[in-house]
């Protein structure tokens, strides 16, 4: 079984997907962690991500593993550093690279061959798992998105800087050549702005059960 959740940053996707996976006893798959891990590798090795061909060739040489819902890059658990500011500032252009997206999609599809999963990202419902049994699109106002990310305490940016960063990222994600952020026709749309995490989870679980 595949439960796919899409939406912009700060809508609660990761938190909700984790809770749903725990309640159903299935694997949580965070697609963003794959792109963030590759962004880390690119930055650490001074690869020019603007050279799309070179960046893609480099990324295909990296070993990505997903163990107990944690990202392992070339044998090292990097999960705790995936939301560092330097990663957040560069993850979107890296994920916009079509060949890198193809590689990540291949890895994620291979992982799901033997697992039931809850996955979240930007194009889970439209590109990666278009045949998912359950599809959801979570949304929220920009102010709410920024406040939630600020409250996570993982960024050194001010609230206004986070807000501007999310606005730019969402705009970029919606205009990607491939894997753009959009609502699948058969996805359930949920505005989480005025809902608690438990309320959103309840809506999703009712649909599944």
N, C-alpha and C positions, 0 to 999 in steps of 0.2 A: 504493500500500500504506500502511495506517495501523497502527502499533503503538502501543497506548494503555497507559499505566502510571498507576495511581492509588495513593494511600496517604497517610498522615499525614506531617508534617514530620520530617526527620532519619532517614528510612529509606533514603536514597541515591538517590531517584528522579531528581533532576537530573543527578547525576554519572553514573549508570548509563545514563540516556537519551542523554546526550551521547556516551558511549562506544559505545553501540549504533549511534547515527546515524553515527559516524565509521567504524565497522567495516563498516557496510552502504552507506556513501556516500549517505545520505539526510539530509533536514533535521531538525534538532532543534527542537521547538516547546515552550517552557515556558509553560504556560497561566497560571501564577502571575504571570509578569512583566507580563501584560496588566492584571491587577487591581492589582498594585503600582504600575504606571505611572499608572493612574487615581487610585489613592490619593494618589500624589504630587501630581497635578494638583489634586485636591480640597483637600489641605492647603495647597498653595502659594497657592491662590485663596480660602482661608478659607470654603469651602463647607461647610455643615452636613450631614455625611453621614447624620445621623439623620433629616433631612427626605428621605425616600427618593425622592419624586417630583422634587424640585429637584436632588438629587444625580444621578439618572438622566438628567435633561434636560441637565445640565452635561456629563456623561460622553459623551453621544452627539455633543456638539460637538467632542470631542477627536479628533485624528487619530492612530490607532495604526498603526504599520508594524513589520514584523519583517524586518530585513535582516541576512543572515549570522548568524542566531540571536541578534541583539541587538535590544533594544526601542528604538524610535524614537517619542518622544512629541512631536507637533506639530513635527516636523522636527529634534528634538534627541535625540541618543543619551543615554539616561538609565540605561542598563543597569548601570553601576557603582554606582549609588546606590539600587538597588531593595531592598537588604537593610539599609538604614539602620534604626536602631531605631525612628524615628518612623513609618516605613513599616510595619515588621513589627507595630507595636502597633495599627495601624488597618486593615490590609489585610483581615482576616477580616470585620468588619462591613460593609465596602464590598462585598466579594465575596458577602455574604449578600443584597444588594439584588437582587431578582428581575429587575428591568428592566435593571440593569447586567449581570447574567449573560447575559441575552438578547442584549445588544449585543455582549459579548465573544464569545459563541458564534457570532454571525453573522460577526464578523471572522475568527475562527479557521477556520470552515468555508469561507469564501471563499478564505483562504490555501491550504487543502489541496486545492482543486479541481485545481490544476496541479502538486502536489508529492506525493511519497511522504514520509511523516514518521514520526518517533518523538515522541509527545507525552506529557507527564506533568502530573498535577494531582490534583484531588480527585474529579472526575466525568467524566473523559475516557471511561472504559469504559461508564458508565451513562447519561450524558445527551448529551454533546457528540458522541461517535463510537460509538454503541451497535452499529454495524455494522462496527467495526474488525476487520481480519483476525486480529489477535493482541491479547489482553488480559492484563494482569498487575496484581496487587495486591501491593505491597511493604509489609511491616510490620516493626516492631521494638519492643522494650520501651521504656517512657518514659525510663528511665535512659540507654539507648543513644542514643535520639533526642536527648536534651539534651546528652550528651557530644559527639556528632558536630557539633551546631550550635555548641557552645562552641568546639570545636577549629577551626572555620572562621575564627575570629578576626574576624568581621564585626560582632559585637555588643559593647557596653560593659557588658552585664548579667553578673551572676555566674552560675555554673552552676545554682544553685538558682532564681534568677530566670528563667533560660531554661527550666528544667524546668517551672516553674509556668506560664509563658507558653505553652509547647507544650501543656500539659494543658488549659488554658482554650481554646486555639484548636481543638484536636482535638474537644473537647466541643461547641463552637459549630459546627464544620464538620459534625459528625454529626447536628446538630439543625436544619440550615438548612431553610427552607420548600421550597427547590428547589436541586438540585445538591448534596445532602448527601453526606458521605463514607460510602460503603458498598461492599461487595464484590459485583461483578457475578457472576451465577450461572455464567457461562462464562469467568470470569477465572482464571488460574493464581495461586494464593496462594503467596507466598514470604516467610518470616520471615528478615530479613537480620541479625538481632541478632548471630549468631555466624558470619556469612559475610563474606568479603572482597568488595570490589567486583568483582574478576575472577571469583570463584565465582558471584556473582549474574548477571553478564554471560554466563557460560558456560551457565547454566541457561536463560536467555532465548534465547540464540542457538540452543541445541539445539532448543527448541520451534519457532523460526522456520524453521530449516533442515530 
